[in-house]
Amino acid sequence: MALKRKAVAKASTDLFKRSRGKAASKKTEEEEVTEEVEAQEEVQKEQPEPEQEQEEEEEEEEISEEEKLKQQEEQTTATRKKELKAMPASDLKELLLSKGLEAGNKADMIEAMLKHEAKARAAQREHEAKMRAVVVQKKEELEAMSAPELKDLCTAKGITGVLSKPVRVEKLLQLWQQDDGVNKGLVQMARAKREGELAGMDKAALRKLCEKRGVEAFVKEVMVERLLKHEVEAGRFLRPAAEQEANVEAPAATKKGDVVEALLASEANRKKELELKKQQEEAAANRKKELKAMSVEELKKKLTKHKLEPVGKKDDMVEALFHLGVQEEKIMARKAELKAMNKDELKKVLSSKGLDTTGGKDAQVEAVMTHEAKAREELKAYGTKVEQVLVKKREELEAHTAGELKDMCANKGLKVGVGKEDRIERLLEEAKRDGEVDKVLANQARSNRREELLAMESADLKKLCDQASVDALVKEVMVERLLTHEAENGEHVVEPAAKKARSRK
């Protein structure tokens, strides 16, 4: 466009300077100027603008890179195909077998060999691309460092002198390459890729893979802590509750709505209960009278026979044996009650206690009795532990002054009392009531259980976890252990060494 404007301006100037001549001469000059301008416009049309030319060249370069590779592959394949066709069938067969390929007719063998070599060339290109990526990444990493950091790094590597940043980067890259940095970078790249694959798997699949590779998927301490957490949530370390004996409802004596009959039946039951209570009280009085008539030696023998320690005075031993007799009578009554139940009633009792409902009636009754006996023992043992904690608590409180105990009572909202012993008793009762003692025992029980679990074998802990549906797997641990195992044993190829695209024969 600039050339066009200059040409027009020049032509106009020449026209005004010229003297007027003949009409024919003027027409000729105008035609010449017009022809010159049109010629220059044609030149402008043929020459593209610089920006457009650059874009076209870039686009052509981008396309040509892919096309070039495609054409190169086509040419290589065509040339190689001719070579293979010219080979004797026996040589071709031998070549395929050396590459681990199956032999067949000549056409199939040629196609198989061409595919194999094309795959090898693609793998080679991919390997070179990875190498380039590793080098570029390292170069960018060094270039991102500040000048002082680069200088310190160079000094540590033995590179001295006043050097520019690009020179330092270049020398550090050379040292990195000499230290097998490229291969190490490829290994890291492959590891990162494998780590991503493993991290994308779920825990069940990772566990299965660990078992297949012989890798320990679990961490013992994690299993123990998660089992403890599960047991805490299930209430294992809480104060044992007294067994609530299920009583069977008595059948209705009369029809619904018959108030008179209902009242009469209720009165009859009340009289029976009163009579039964009276009989029990008389039996208890007689029992206690019999025990009091026994000598101290006889009482001691009886206590020892029931595995009880004969302590205290005669009245204490009588009381201990009396309570033991009452308990035995309750057990016998409970067993008779269970035996009197029908099948459905007994099954309901078993289900309420989480017991197996199969088996005969005698076995079911024994299961309930054993379960309730165990609960009584646990409650008794817990009571003993409570007393032990209270003894220790008493010792701690006795170390305080009366004034300090008074403040402690006041802070808990208790009556301050008038003496030290009185205040200690109130504080001990409050410790039992507000759960302080239970908390101490729960912590002790958890600590003991932790030691018990840690002493177990990992296989047994796994079974406990599976039975309780406790997820004791840690994904990050499994991934890390699998990566280490594969690196040490070569079960997962990290990065194949560069291979030749093909070998000619």
RANOR-V772311 format. One record per helix or strand. SS is the DSSP state (A for helix, B for strand). FROM is the first residue (numbers start at 0). LEN is the number of residues. If there is no record, write none. Layout:
BEGIN
<<SS FROM LEN> <SS FROM LEN>>
END
This chain:
BEGIN
<<A 1 16> <A 22 24> <A 49 37> <A 88 10> <A 105 38> <A 146 10> <A 164 14> <A 180 19> <A 202 11> <B 217 1> <A 219 14> <A 258 35> <A 295 10> <A 313 27> <A 342 10> <A 360 38> <A 401 10> <A 419 14> <A 435 19> <A 457 10> <B 472 1> <A 474 15>>
END
